[in-house]
Amino acid sequence: MRTFHGLAEVEAAIGETLEATQWHDITQDEIQLFADATHDQYWIHTDPVRAAEGPFGGTIAHGFLTLSHVPMFLSEAYVIEGLQLILNYGLNKVRFPAPTPVGGRIRGHVQISAVERGAKGSQVVSKVTVELEGSDRPVCVAEMVVMCFE
């Protein structure tokens, strides 16, 4: 994990890719909990028997479940000391180039893209590429924006 001592150090790291995060297992239990929480019970996620005969040979995580790991990956990749508060502000762009299969392991690669200073807080934009172990294609690429208050 990288420790930044204030936003000036974050600005100096724009364009830098930080150390990869830890690997995280994607289980059917996690997929089912996400399906229950979001009311998205589509068979490709929740029915292992039917999904085994589908296009991916088994269930896959919801794209938004994969995306929901992005804040965790940010917290594993870096911390900014000296701030009062950091809030999720939103996403600029999100893509799911490949599915995340049950039993897969994912981790994040974080690149600091921009720091936009403002009178009421500063936005830090990070590009997060979610890697699937053993795959050449990422399963998610997202530009995450957080608001930082000094």
C-alpha positions in Angstrom: 0.0 0.0 0.0 1.2 3.5 -0.9 0.9 6.2 1.7 0.5 9.8 0.4 1.1 12.7 2.8 -1.5 15.1 1.4 -2.9 15.9 -2.0 0.3 17.4 -3.3 1.9 13.9 -3.2 -1.1 12.4 -4.9 -0.8 15.1 -7.7 2.9 14.2 -8.0 1.9 10.6 -8.7 -0.5 11.3 -11.6 0.1 8.7 -14.3 1.7 6.2 -11.9 0.4 2.7 -11.5 0.6 1.6 -7.9 1.3 -1.8 -6.5 -1.3 -4.5 -7.3 -3.8 -5.3 -4.5 -4.4 -8.6 -2.8 -6.2 -11.4 -4.6 -9.9 -11.9 -3.7 -11.9 -15.0 -4.3 -15.3 -14.8 -6.0 -17.6 -17.4 -4.5 -21.1 -18.6 -5.3 -22.1 -17.5 -1.8 -20.9 -13.9 -2.5 -22.7 -13.9 -5.8 -25.9 -15.1 -4.2 -25.7 -12.5 -1.4 -25.2 -9.8 -4.1 -28.2 -11.2 -6.0 -30.3 -11.1 -2.9 -29.3 -7.5 -2.0 -29.9 -6.2 -5.5 -32.9 -8.4 -6.5 -31.0 -9.5 -9.6 -31.6 -13.3 -9.6 -30.7 -13.8 -13.3 -29.9 -17.5 -13.8 -26.4 -16.9 -15.2 -25.5 -15.7 -11.7 -27.6 -17.8 -9.4 -28.4 -21.2 -11.0 -25.2 -23.3 -11.2 -26.9 -26.2 -12.9 -28.4 -24.2 -15.7 -25.3 -21.9 -16.0 -23.1 -25.0 -16.4 -24.7 -25.5 -19.8 -24.6 -21.8 -20.7 -22.0 -19.9 -22.6 -19.5 -19.6 -19.7 -19.7 -23.1 -18.4 -20.8 -22.0 -15.0 -22.1 -19.0 -13.1 -20.5 -15.6 -13.4 -20.5 -12.6 -11.0 -22.7 -9.7 -11.7 -20.8 -6.9 -13.4 -21.8 -4.6 -10.6 -20.5 -7.1 -8.0 -17.1 -7.0 -9.7 -17.4 -3.2 -9.8 -18.3 -3.1 -6.1 -14.8 -4.3 -5.3 -13.3 -1.1 -6.7 -13.5 0.9 -3.4 -11.9 -1.9 -1.5 -9.1 -2.1 -4.1 -8.6 1.7 -3.7 -8.3 1.3 0.0 -5.7 -1.5 -0.5 -3.7 0.5 -3.0 -3.3 3.8 -1.2 -4.1 6.0 1.7 -4.0 9.8 1.9 -3.0 11.1 5.3 -4.0 14.5 6.6 -7.5 14.5 5.2 -10.7 15.0 7.3 -12.9 12.9 5.0 -13.0 10.9 1.8 -16.3 10.1 0.1 -17.1 8.1 -3.0 -18.2 10.7 -5.6 -18.9 8.6 -8.6 -17.6 7.0 -11.8 -16.6 8.5 -15.1 -16.5 5.4 -17.2 -17.0 1.7 -16.5 -16.5 -1.3 -18.8 -16.7 -5.1 -18.3 -14.5 -6.6 -21.0 -14.7 -10.1 -19.7 -16.9 -12.1 -17.3 -15.9 -12.9 -13.7 -16.5 -16.6 -13.2 -17.4 -18.2 -9.9 -14.2 -19.5 -8.3 -12.1 -16.8 -10.0 -9.7 -14.6 -8.2 -9.6 -10.9 -8.9 -7.3 -8.0 -7.9 -7.0 -4.4 -8.7 -4.4 -2.3 -10.5 -4.8 1.4 -9.6 -3.4 4.3 -11.5 -3.8 7.9 -10.3 -5.4 9.8 -13.2 -6.1 13.3 -12.0 -6.5 15.6 -9.0 -8.9 18.4 -9.4 -8.8 20.9 -6.6 -11.9 22.8 -5.5 -13.0 25.3 -2.9 -15.3 22.7 -1.2 -13.1 19.7 -1.7 -10.8 18.0 -4.2 -11.6 15.2 -6.6 -9.1 12.4 -7.0 -9.7 10.2 -10.1 -8.2 6.7 -10.2 -8.3 4.3 -13.0 -8.9 0.8 -11.6 -8.3 -2.2 -13.8 -9.7 -5.4 -12.3 -7.6 -8.4 -13.3 -8.8 -12.0 -13.3 -6.1 -14.5 -12.3 -5.0 -16.5 -15.4 -6.8 -14.2 -17.9 -5.3 -11.8 -20.5 -8.4 -9.6 -20.4 -9.5 -7.5 -17.5 -13.0 -8.1 -16.1 -13.6 -4.5 -15.2 -12.0 -1.1 -16.0 -13.4 1.8 -14.1 -12.5 5.5 -13.4 -13.4 6.0 -9.8 -13.8 9.6 -8.4 -13.5 10.3 -4.7 -14.0 13.7 -2.9 -11.2 14.6 -0.5 -11.7 17.2 2.3 -8.7 18.6 3.9 
